[in-house]
């Protein structure tokens, strides 16, 4: 096992040296000299642990519970002729979930 680890370490050291050579394939793949990152920056308001994220998650949970209960209620007790009295709440949660999908 010791020899295998030494062999791997030498290979990794060699690759690290080669990736800094301008004409090497590793340099083109890794682009070691390029310090810019192509990663997207996440807005700080959506980071876990922030109060905004906590409120967002609570509102999402309330929306899921509301829909779970209201759909069952509508299937069990509403007739076709009755109109829905909670249209405003449903539109609010629909808009919230659409924003949640794209935010």
Secondary structure in CASP SS format (residue, H / E / C, confidence):
PFRMAT SS
TARGET T0000
AUTHOR 0000-0000-0000
METHOD secondary structure of the structure
MODEL  1
X C 1.00
X H 1.00
X H 1.00
X H 1.00
X H 1.00
X H 1.00
X H 1.00
X H 1.00
X H 1.00
X H 1.00
X H 1.00
X H 1.00
X H 1.00
X H 1.00
X H 1.00
X H 1.00
X H 1.00
X H 1.00
X C 1.00
X C 1.00
X C 1.00
X C 1.00
X C 1.00
X C 1.00
X H 1.00
X H 1.00
X H 1.00
X H 1.00
X H 1.00
X H 1.00
X C 1.00
X C 1.00
X C 1.00
X C 1.00
X C 1.00
X C 1.00
X C 1.00
X C 1.00
X C 1.00
X C 1.00
X C 1.00
X C 1.00
X C 1.00
X H 1.00
X H 1.00
X H 1.00
X C 1.00
X C 1.00
X C 1.00
X C 1.00
X H 1.00
X H 1.00
X H 1.00
X H 1.00
X H 1.00
X H 1.00
X H 1.00
X H 1.00
X H 1.00
X H 1.00
X H 1.00
X H 1.00
X H 1.00
X H 1.00
X H 1.00
X H 1.00
X H 1.00
X H 1.00
X H 1.00
X H 1.00
X H 1.00
X H 1.00
X H 1.00
X H 1.00
X H 1.00
X H 1.00
X H 1.00
X C 1.00
X C 1.00
X C 1.00
X C 1.00
X C 1.00
X C 1.00
X C 1.00
X C 1.00
X C 1.00
X H 1.00
X H 1.00
X H 1.00
X H 1.00
X H 1.00
X H 1.00
X H 1.00
X H 1.00
X H 1.00
X H 1.00
X H 1.00
X H 1.00
X H 1.00
X H 1.00
X H 1.00
X H 1.00
X C 1.00
END
